[in-house]
Amino acid sequence: MSTLRVGMVGCGSAATGHVYGMAASGQFDIVALAEPSPESLERFRARLPLLGDVPAFSSADEMFQAVDLDAVTVVTPHTLHHPIVMSAIKRGLHVLCEKPLTCEVAHAKEIAEAAEAAGVVVMVRYQRRFDPAYRFMREKIASGELGELRTIAVTCGQRWQRGTAGTWRQDPALSGGGMLMDSGSHLADMLLWLVDRPVESVSALVDQCGSPVDINTSATVRFAGGVHGQLTVIGDLAITWMETVVVSGSDGLLRYEVDPQHPWRTGRVTFSRDNQIVEPLRLQRGPSEHEAWADAIRGEGPNLSPPSAGVRVAELTAAIYRSAREGQTVRLDTDADVALSA
Ligand SMILES: NC(=O)c1ccc[n+]([C@@H]2O[C@H](COP(=O)([O-])OP(=O)(O)OC[C@H]3O[C@@H](n4cnc5c(N)ncnc54)[C@H](O)[C@@H]3O)[C@@H](O)[C@H]2O)c1
């Protein structure tokens, strides 16, 4: 089977993981790079000498005009995702876009509609969807083993405010928001993906802690059927990283925690039922996000992180900001257009 010809838009720090992910899948050839910053490009080539001969362009559109591609990765500051992804879709290219898909709800919906119309696969890089511990939790909830779902609390924290000071991440014109738009986007997606029901209302507090963007966020999310969700995003954490999930149902309890010493590894998940705590001996691995992207492009698998995920996160994020700004609960219309089980 022939490999897919990929152009990479944005060659900063997160782009490196995409190179490794694509290489591990064996499904892609990286044939072009688009990166406006000569310094970023130089660092990228120094980290990845095997890409030394791959031609580079200073914009995505220049690359699209010059090189015959099947697909692109989009790994740029957040507000640039929408125009670049739309331009790629118009050229019939498949896209793996970093989170958040967009910073505006209307932009995410536009991408979802355009991708559908063009028949291309646009995947959002929410890698927790491919993490065996998160998959385990979703399966336990969906199978009914937890009983009736009651509450879910999702928390993530990073030493983000100090770590991102002076970068585009704290410039709203490029980031679209702070820690909630950045790493918080992953946990917003997990909250929505695990519960898999429409959001009815959101009540939130946001603290910018003297920064131009949100640093700490606490949101209470009411889902259809009365499930209570809590999303806590801590951007001024005293340590590097933390991440926990607690899901309570009428018959059981799921707990997940990342080891702060090894934040990039899958955390520890336990399932408690009838007062017994069960830790799965072996978590089942599925495809990686890059393997799943290739499978979806070839029509051999579903899009496991489709644009509708980006729409739902954008809707939740917008509701959180609005609730915090207005000091009141925001009601969301159940959006029948957005497939929940995506
Ligand atoms: N999934 C994850 O776990 C994860 C982790 C880190 C970052 N990210 C995401 O990756 C994206 C990039 O983050 P990063 O940490 O690599 O940032 P970064 O600053 O290290 O890299 C961004 C790169 O984009 C380039 N760029 C700016 N404008 C561009 C344009 N118009 N066209 C092409 N390139 C352009 C910059 O010059 C820079 O090299 C963001 O969406 C971020 O949220 C995701």
The ligand as a MOL file (V3000), in Angstrom:
LIG
                    3D

  0  0  0     0  0            999 V3000
M  V30 BEGIN CTAB
M  V30 COUNTS 44 48 0 0 0
M  V30 BEGIN ATOM
M  V30 1 N -1.7760 17.5400 21.6800 0
M  V30 2 C -0.8910 17.9680 22.5690 0
M  V30 3 O -0.6240 17.3360 23.5940 0
M  V30 4 C -0.1710 19.2630 22.3280 0
M  V30 5 C 0.9880 19.5920 23.0170 0
M  V30 6 C 1.6040 20.8070 22.7350 0
M  V30 7 C 1.0540 21.6650 21.7890 0
M  V30 8 N -0.0950 21.3090 21.1610 0 CHG=1
M  V30 9 C -0.7330 22.1790 20.1550 0
M  V30 10 O 0.1420 22.3020 19.0310 0
M  V30 11 C -0.0220 23.5850 18.4530 0
M  V30 12 C 1.3300 24.2680 18.3970 0
M  V30 13 O 1.8910 24.3100 19.6970 0
M  V30 14 P 3.4730 24.2620 19.9190 0
M  V30 15 O 3.6890 23.9310 21.3370 0
M  V30 16 O 4.1120 23.4250 18.8880 0 CHG=-1
M  V30 17 O 3.8380 25.7850 19.6810 0
M  V30 18 P 5.2130 26.3490 19.1480 0
M  V30 19 O 5.2020 27.7930 19.4120 0
M  V30 20 O 6.3460 25.5290 19.6690 0
M  V30 21 O 5.1280 26.0770 17.5660 0
M  V30 22 C 4.1920 26.7230 16.7280 0
M  V30 23 C 4.8660 26.9150 15.3890 0
M  V30 24 O 3.9050 27.4090 14.4600 0
M  V30 25 C 4.6130 28.3270 13.6420 0
M  V30 26 N 3.6650 29.2020 12.9410 0
M  V30 27 C 3.1830 30.4000 13.3250 0
M  V30 28 N 2.3690 30.8800 12.3700 0
M  V30 29 C 2.3470 29.9780 11.3680 0
M  V30 30 C 1.6980 29.9230 10.1100 0
M  V30 31 N 0.8790 30.8830 9.6900 0
M  V30 32 N 1.9220 28.8430 9.3110 0
M  V30 33 C 2.7440 27.8460 9.7260 0
M  V30 34 N 3.3840 27.8520 10.9240 0
M  V30 35 C 3.1770 28.9020 11.7340 0
M  V30 36 C 5.5270 29.0600 14.6000 0
M  V30 37 O 6.5530 29.7600 13.9350 0
M  V30 38 C 6.0240 27.9070 15.4380 0
M  V30 39 O 7.1860 27.3150 14.8960 0
M  V30 40 C -1.0720 24.2890 19.3040 0
M  V30 41 O -2.3340 24.0570 18.7450 0
M  V30 42 C -0.9650 23.5950 20.6390 0
M  V30 43 O -2.1370 23.6640 21.4190 0
M  V30 44 C -0.7030 20.1280 21.4120 0
M  V30 END ATOM
M  V30 BEGIN BOND
M  V30 1 1 1 2
M  V30 2 2 2 3
M  V30 3 1 2 4
M  V30 4 1 4 5
M  V30 5 2 4 44
M  V30 6 2 5 6
M  V30 7 1 6 7
M  V30 8 2 7 8
M  V30 9 1 8 9
M  V30 10 1 8 44
M  V30 11 1 9 10
M  V30 12 1 9 42
M  V30 13 1 10 11
M  V30 14 1 11 12
M  V30 15 1 11 40
M  V30 16 1 12 13
M  V30 17 1 13 14
M  V30 18 2 14 15
M  V30 19 1 14 16
M  V30 20 1 14 17
M  V30 21 1 17 18
M  V30 22 2 18 19
M  V30 23 1 18 20
M  V30 24 1 18 21
M  V30 25 1 21 22
M  V30 26 1 22 23
M  V30 27 1 23 24
M  V30 28 1 23 38
M  V30 29 1 24 25
M  V30 30 1 25 26
M  V30 31 1 25 36
M  V30 32 1 26 27
M  V30 33 1 26 35
M  V30 34 2 27 28
M  V30 35 1 28 29
M  V30 36 1 29 30
M  V30 37 2 29 35
M  V30 38 1 30 31
M  V30 39 2 30 32
M  V30 40 1 32 33
M  V30 41 2 33 34
M  V30 42 1 34 35
M  V30 43 1 36 37
M  V30 44 1 36 38
M  V30 45 1 38 39
M  V30 46 1 40 41
M  V30 47 1 40 42
M  V30 48 1 42 43
M  V30 END BOND
M  V30 END CTAB
M  END
